[in-house]
Each structure stands twice: as C-alpha cells, then as structure tokens.
Amino acid sequence: MALIKLEKIVGGYGGAPILNGVDMEIDITDIGVIVGPNGAGKSTTLKAIFGLLQVTSGTVTFDGRDITNAQPDLLVPMGLSFVPQEKNVFTSMSVHENLEMGAFIRTDDFSATLDYVYDMFPPLKEKRRQPAGELSGGQRQMVAMGRALMSQPKLLLLDEPSAGLSPRYVLEIFEQIVKVNASGVGILMVEQNAKQALGFATRGFVLASGQNSFTGTGRELLDDPEVAKSFLGG
C-alpha cells in the first residue's frame, strides 16, 4: 500500500482549477520529485495534499486514510509535515526555539528528536542560540526542515527546497534530503533544479497544465529524450 496516493485530483483557489486530474503514489522509502514549467501546478499539488486549497474532485489517501480537504492541524499528528518555499522560519526566534516549535503537538520528551535533528544538520547545533533570521539561506532551509522533522513525520513535503541557494548549499540540502529519507521518512518535493533532483529521485512526476505528462523513476525521466527536450533544457 502506498504511503500517499493522489487519484484524479482537481482543485485550485476558486475559479478555473489549477489541477486537472493529477495522479501520484509515494511509498515511505521513496523520494518523489515533481518538476515542470511555471504554472504547471507543482506547488499547488503539495498544498492540495496539505489541506491549503480546495480539492473539488478526486481523493488524497495517506497511510490508508482519506485525507481529502483535511485541515493541516489534523494532518501533522497523522505524520505529514510541509515546508513551504517562503517564510518557513521564525526569524526573530533562535534556531533551538524554532525546532521546539516543531514539536508543539507532542506531549512526550522530544529531546532525542532534537539530538537527531542536530546530528542531521550539524551547522544548526553550532548556531542553536542564534536568531534564525541571521542565518544563511541554506542554514535557514535546514532549520525549516529540522522543525518539520520534530513532529516525527512519515512523509515530508518540500516546496522548492533549493530556491535561492548557492550551488554549494543546493548540493548540501540535497544530500540532507537523501539522509532524511534514509532515516525512514518519505519525501515528496517540488524542485526547480530538475536534473539534479531527478538524479536522486526514486519517483519522478512531470506536470504540465495541471496534469501528469510523464511519470517514472528519476532515471527514466532523465533518459527520456522527450522529457529532456521539453522540460529539462535539452
């Protein structure tokens, strides 16, 4: 059984739908990468999963339960975490306080999870008392991902995790995503650095006009001449 399954998802923000029948499946062992042109519905797909916009038809199933149009505050305790592209850290709060905020749903001792996050992202441990707003873009992205991991998710949704980062930090963030997945967390992410991301993806989805154009492993999509020509710059 897939960890998350989207079947014929149609939806948007009112007016004409942005998603026009999107299908996806991700297992907990997968890194799924959504690519495609601007306006294709990539980020909208993540928001549809996380209850941030109205799904007018189709179903979203997570861990065997129908979560179509469920509210985010119900989804986080179920094991779903979402890291938006922008405004994803509390800039005036310290790194440590940001991470503690990620554990707001927990009533148990989460110190072991804090240690896990600091081990996953060593720069954060060194700067744990520093305001998150003073960090580099790459380190802020680590804080956002670390905070999302504090709720012990089964699936992590990432919207453009490498946006605005230097090439060095793009590589570092991608390496961390692979490590998070190896620790037992499924990943579904939207990514502008399509070739790099598909290089480590186990599942790839090319969207165009709110529909699936191509689906396969990351390697299959990279090796498909039509995908390369139309969506990966040749």
DARATA-V366232 format. One record per residue. N is the residue number from 1. RES is the residue in three letters. OMEGA is omega as a letter, one per 40 degrees, with the letter a starting at -180 (NA if undefined). Layout:
# DARATA-V366232
N | RES | OMEGA
N | RES | OMEGA
This chain:
# DARATA-V366232
1 | MET | i
2 | ALA | i
3 | LEU | i
4 | ILE | a
5 | LYS | i
6 | LEU | a
7 | GLU | i
8 | LYS | a
9 | ILE | i
10 | VAL | i
11 | GLY | a
12 | GLY | a
13 | TYR | a
14 | GLY | a
15 | GLY | a
16 | ALA | a
17 | PRO | i
18 | ILE | i
19 | LEU | a
20 | ASN | i
21 | GLY | a
22 | VAL | i
23 | ASP | i
24 | MET | i
25 | GLU | i
26 | ILE | i
27 | ASP | a
28 | ILE | i
29 | THR | a
30 | ASP | i
31 | ILE | i
32 | GLY | a
33 | VAL | i
34 | ILE | i
35 | VAL | a
36 | GLY | a
37 | PRO | i
38 | ASN | i
39 | GLY | a
40 | ALA | a
41 | GLY | a
42 | LYS | i
43 | SER | i
44 | THR | i
45 | THR | i
46 | LEU | a
47 | LYS | i
48 | ALA | i
49 | ILE | a
50 | PHE | i
51 | GLY | a
52 | LEU | i
53 | LEU | a
54 | GLN | i
55 | VAL | a
56 | THR | i
57 | SER | a
58 | GLY | a
59 | THR | i
60 | VAL | i
61 | THR | i
62 | PHE | i
63 | ASP | i
64 | GLY | a
65 | ARG | i
66 | ASP | a
67 | ILE | a
68 | THR | i
69 | ASN | i
70 | ALA | a
71 | GLN | a
72 | PRO | a
73 | ASP | i
74 | LEU | a
75 | LEU | a
76 | VAL | i
77 | PRO | i
78 | MET | i
79 | GLY | a
80 | LEU | i
81 | SER | a
82 | PHE | i
83 | VAL | i
84 | PRO | a
85 | GLN | a
86 | GLU | i
87 | LYS | a
88 | ASN | i
89 | VAL | i
90 | PHE | a
91 | THR | a
92 | SER | a
93 | MET | i
94 | SER | i
95 | VAL | a
96 | HIS | i
97 | GLU | i
98 | ASN | a
99 | LEU | i
100 | GLU | i
101 | MET | i
102 | GLY | a
103 | ALA | a
104 | PHE | a
105 | ILE | a
106 | ARG | i
107 | THR | a
108 | ASP | i
109 | ASP | a
110 | PHE | a
111 | SER | i
112 | ALA | i
113 | THR | i
114 | LEU | i
115 | ASP | i
116 | TYR | a
117 | VAL | i
118 | TYR | i
119 | ASP | a
120 | MET | a
121 | PHE | a
122 | PRO | i
123 | PRO | a
124 | LEU | a
125 | LYS | i
126 | GLU | a
127 | LYS | a
128 | ARG | i
129 | ARG | a
130 | GLN | i
131 | PRO | a
132 | ALA | a
133 | GLY | a
134 | GLU | a
135 | LEU | i
136 | SER | i
137 | GLY | i
138 | GLY | i
139 | GLN | i
140 | ARG | i
141 | GLN | i
142 | MET | i
143 | VAL | a
144 | ALA | i
145 | MET | i
146 | GLY | i
147 | ARG | i
148 | ALA | a
149 | LEU | a
150 | MET | i
151 | SER | i
152 | GLN | a
153 | PRO | i
154 | LYS | a
155 | LEU | i
156 | LEU | i
157 | LEU | a
158 | LEU | a
159 | ASP | i
160 | GLU | a
161 | PRO | a
162 | SER | a
163 | ALA | i
164 | GLY | a
165 | LEU | i
166 | SER | a
167 | PRO | i
168 | ARG | a
169 | TYR | i
170 | VAL | i
171 | LEU | a
172 | GLU | i
173 | ILE | i
174 | PHE | i
175 | GLU | i
176 | GLN | i
177 | ILE | i
178 | VAL | i
179 | LYS | i
180 | VAL | i
181 | ASN | i
182 | ALA | i
183 | SER | i
184 | GLY | i
185 | VAL | i
186 | GLY | a
187 | ILE | i
188 | LEU | a
189 | MET | i
190 | VAL | a
191 | GLU | i
192 | GLN | i
193 | ASN | a
194 | ALA | a
195 | LYS | a
196 | GLN | a
197 | ALA | i
198 | LEU | i
199 | GLY | i
200 | PHE | i
201 | ALA | i
202 | THR | i
203 | ARG | i
204 | GLY | a
205 | PHE | i
206 | VAL | i
207 | LEU | i
208 | ALA | a
209 | SER | i
210 | GLY | i
211 | GLN | i
212 | ASN | i
213 | SER | i
214 | PHE | i
215 | THR | i
216 | GLY | i
217 | THR | i
218 | GLY | a
219 | ARG | i
220 | GLU | a
221 | LEU | i
222 | LEU | a
223 | ASP | a
224 | ASP | a
225 | PRO | i
226 | GLU | i
227 | VAL | a
228 | ALA | a
229 | LYS | a
230 | SER | a
231 | PHE | a
232 | LEU | i
233 | GLY | i
234 | GLY | NA
